[in-house]
Amino acid sequence: MTTNEIVVVGGGVSGLTTGVVLLEAGLPVRLVAEEIPGRTSLAAGAMWGPYLVEPWAKVRQWSLTSLDVFRRLAEDGSTGVRMVSGVEAARHPVETPPWSELLPEFRDADSSELPDGFVGGHRFAVPLVDMPVYLDYLRRRFIALGGEIEQRSVRSFDEFANASAVVNCSGTGAAALAGDAELRPIRGQHVVVENPGITEFFSEDTGLSPDLVCFYPHGDTVVLGGSAIDGEGDLSDDPGTAKEIVERCAAIEPRFADARVVEHRVGARPTRSEVRVEADRRQDDVLVIHNYGHGGAGVTLSWGCAEEVARLLSTELPPSAD
Ligand SMILES: Cc1cc2nc3c(=O)[nH]c(=O)nc-3n(C[C@H](O)[C@H](O)[C@H](O)COP(=O)(O)OP(=O)(O)OC[C@H]3O[C@@H](n4cnc5c(N)ncnc54)[C@H](O)[C@@H]3O)c2cc1C
């Protein structure tokens, strides 16, 4: 390891995006992670949407930064990112979400656009991200920029005492690595089916229910969701939950009833009261920049948070000698 190396711990969407941003800023980066890509990142739907994450002022800026990047990535079919139109609806009257002002095409849905039994909703176009394709794109971009990857478990940040800084993108792993008792997993499950001809996304505002309803088309496949079990971090897929997910989605779009299931995906949303992106000069003098706790919006926040990490590093690190 070179003395001015930046070590990124974590190979999910946060770690890979941060690695790319730091390499593009001219810093030497080594990414160390147990799983590459991170399993939770692979399991995401994934739709751009700053849902249920705080603090809003920062989340707004991070989401906006990512939105701009994803719009550009959607112009390249190999990235797995697409701009897709669709409807978010509810069986109760809905309020306009604060992030609507970030989307120029956002409007109330006509009643003809709502499924039976729904009373309100919105139509908008957002980036949808096919996560296996996108994470592979990020990994290739990271390597092409000269980034190094080491696949292993990290027990403590002091393993990197020689590095200039460690960026902690360990998702739920931060509970142990950073000793963060506030961080908790929210388990989520998705079912991936062959696409029976769906071109628009749908998402139901189910409030605090653990049973979610959403579907996200990604070309040949559609990701059906979902679930949100607070406090559960078990990542094995549950056949009963999968069956209910398909049934709930088929009640909205009957073509899903006979769609062939190709995969089950399970992840644990790393959740805390506020996303943690901050510098932490520890007693052992290792500089740690935390970037975790993105809950159900880690894809949405990824580029904005990565740029914030780059800003924090440029403030915290002494200027280089050359
Ligand atoms: C079902 C589901 C649906 C979702 N839908 C969306 C969506 O539509 N839009 C959206 O924006 N977000 C969505 N999310 C949230 C999003 O997936 C997460 O916020 C995001 O993936 C978190 O990424 P991460 O890189 O921080 O963590 P992870 O992907 O969990 O990656 C953590 C990385 O750290 C590594 N690691 C952890 N501990 C250690 C250690 N001790 N040593 C070495 N390596 C370690 C892991 O191996 C892994 O590589 C969804 C999540 C789920 C589960």
The ligand as an ORCA input file, in Angstrom:
! r2SCAN-3c Opt
* xyz 0 1
  C     -35.347     -4.353     -1.824
  C     -34.609     -3.043     -1.906
  C     -35.043     -2.073     -2.805
  C     -34.356     -0.871     -2.909
  N     -34.763      0.040     -3.858
  C     -34.077      1.203     -3.999
  C     -34.461      2.138     -4.999
  O     -35.400      1.908     -5.771
  N     -33.739      3.302     -5.101
  C     -32.682      3.567     -4.278
  O     -32.082      4.655     -4.423
  N     -32.301      2.704     -3.322
  C     -32.983      1.530     -3.153
  N     -32.623      0.636     -2.177
  C     -31.586      1.029     -1.213
  C     -30.197      0.758     -1.726
  O     -30.126     -0.545     -2.246
  C     -29.193      0.935     -0.587
  O     -29.358      2.174      0.057
  C     -27.779      0.867     -1.165
  O     -27.626     -0.289     -1.958
  C     -26.727      0.905     -0.089
  O     -25.504      0.758     -0.773
  P     -24.136      0.629     -0.010
  O     -23.094      0.555     -1.048
  O     -24.052      1.695      1.020
  O     -24.269     -0.768      0.770
  P     -24.146     -2.279      0.251
  O     -24.667     -2.455     -1.115
  O     -24.750     -3.104      1.334
  O     -22.603     -2.514      0.199
  C     -21.842     -2.621      1.387
  C     -20.476     -3.117      1.013
  O     -19.649     -3.108      2.177
  C     -19.017     -4.363      2.305
  N     -18.713     -4.579      3.714
  C     -19.523     -4.423      4.772
  N     -18.857     -4.698      5.903
  C     -17.601     -5.050      5.530
  C     -16.432     -5.450      6.227
  N     -16.390     -5.544      7.559
  N     -15.326     -5.768      5.512
  C     -15.299     -5.667      4.158
  N     -16.375     -5.291      3.458
  C     -17.512     -4.979      4.130
  C     -19.993     -5.343      1.703
  O     -19.352     -6.583      1.363
  C     -20.447     -4.559      0.483
  O     -19.508     -4.670     -0.552
  C     -33.272     -0.605     -2.065
  C     -32.841     -1.568     -1.159
  C     -33.500     -2.787     -1.086
  C     -33.014     -3.828     -0.123
*
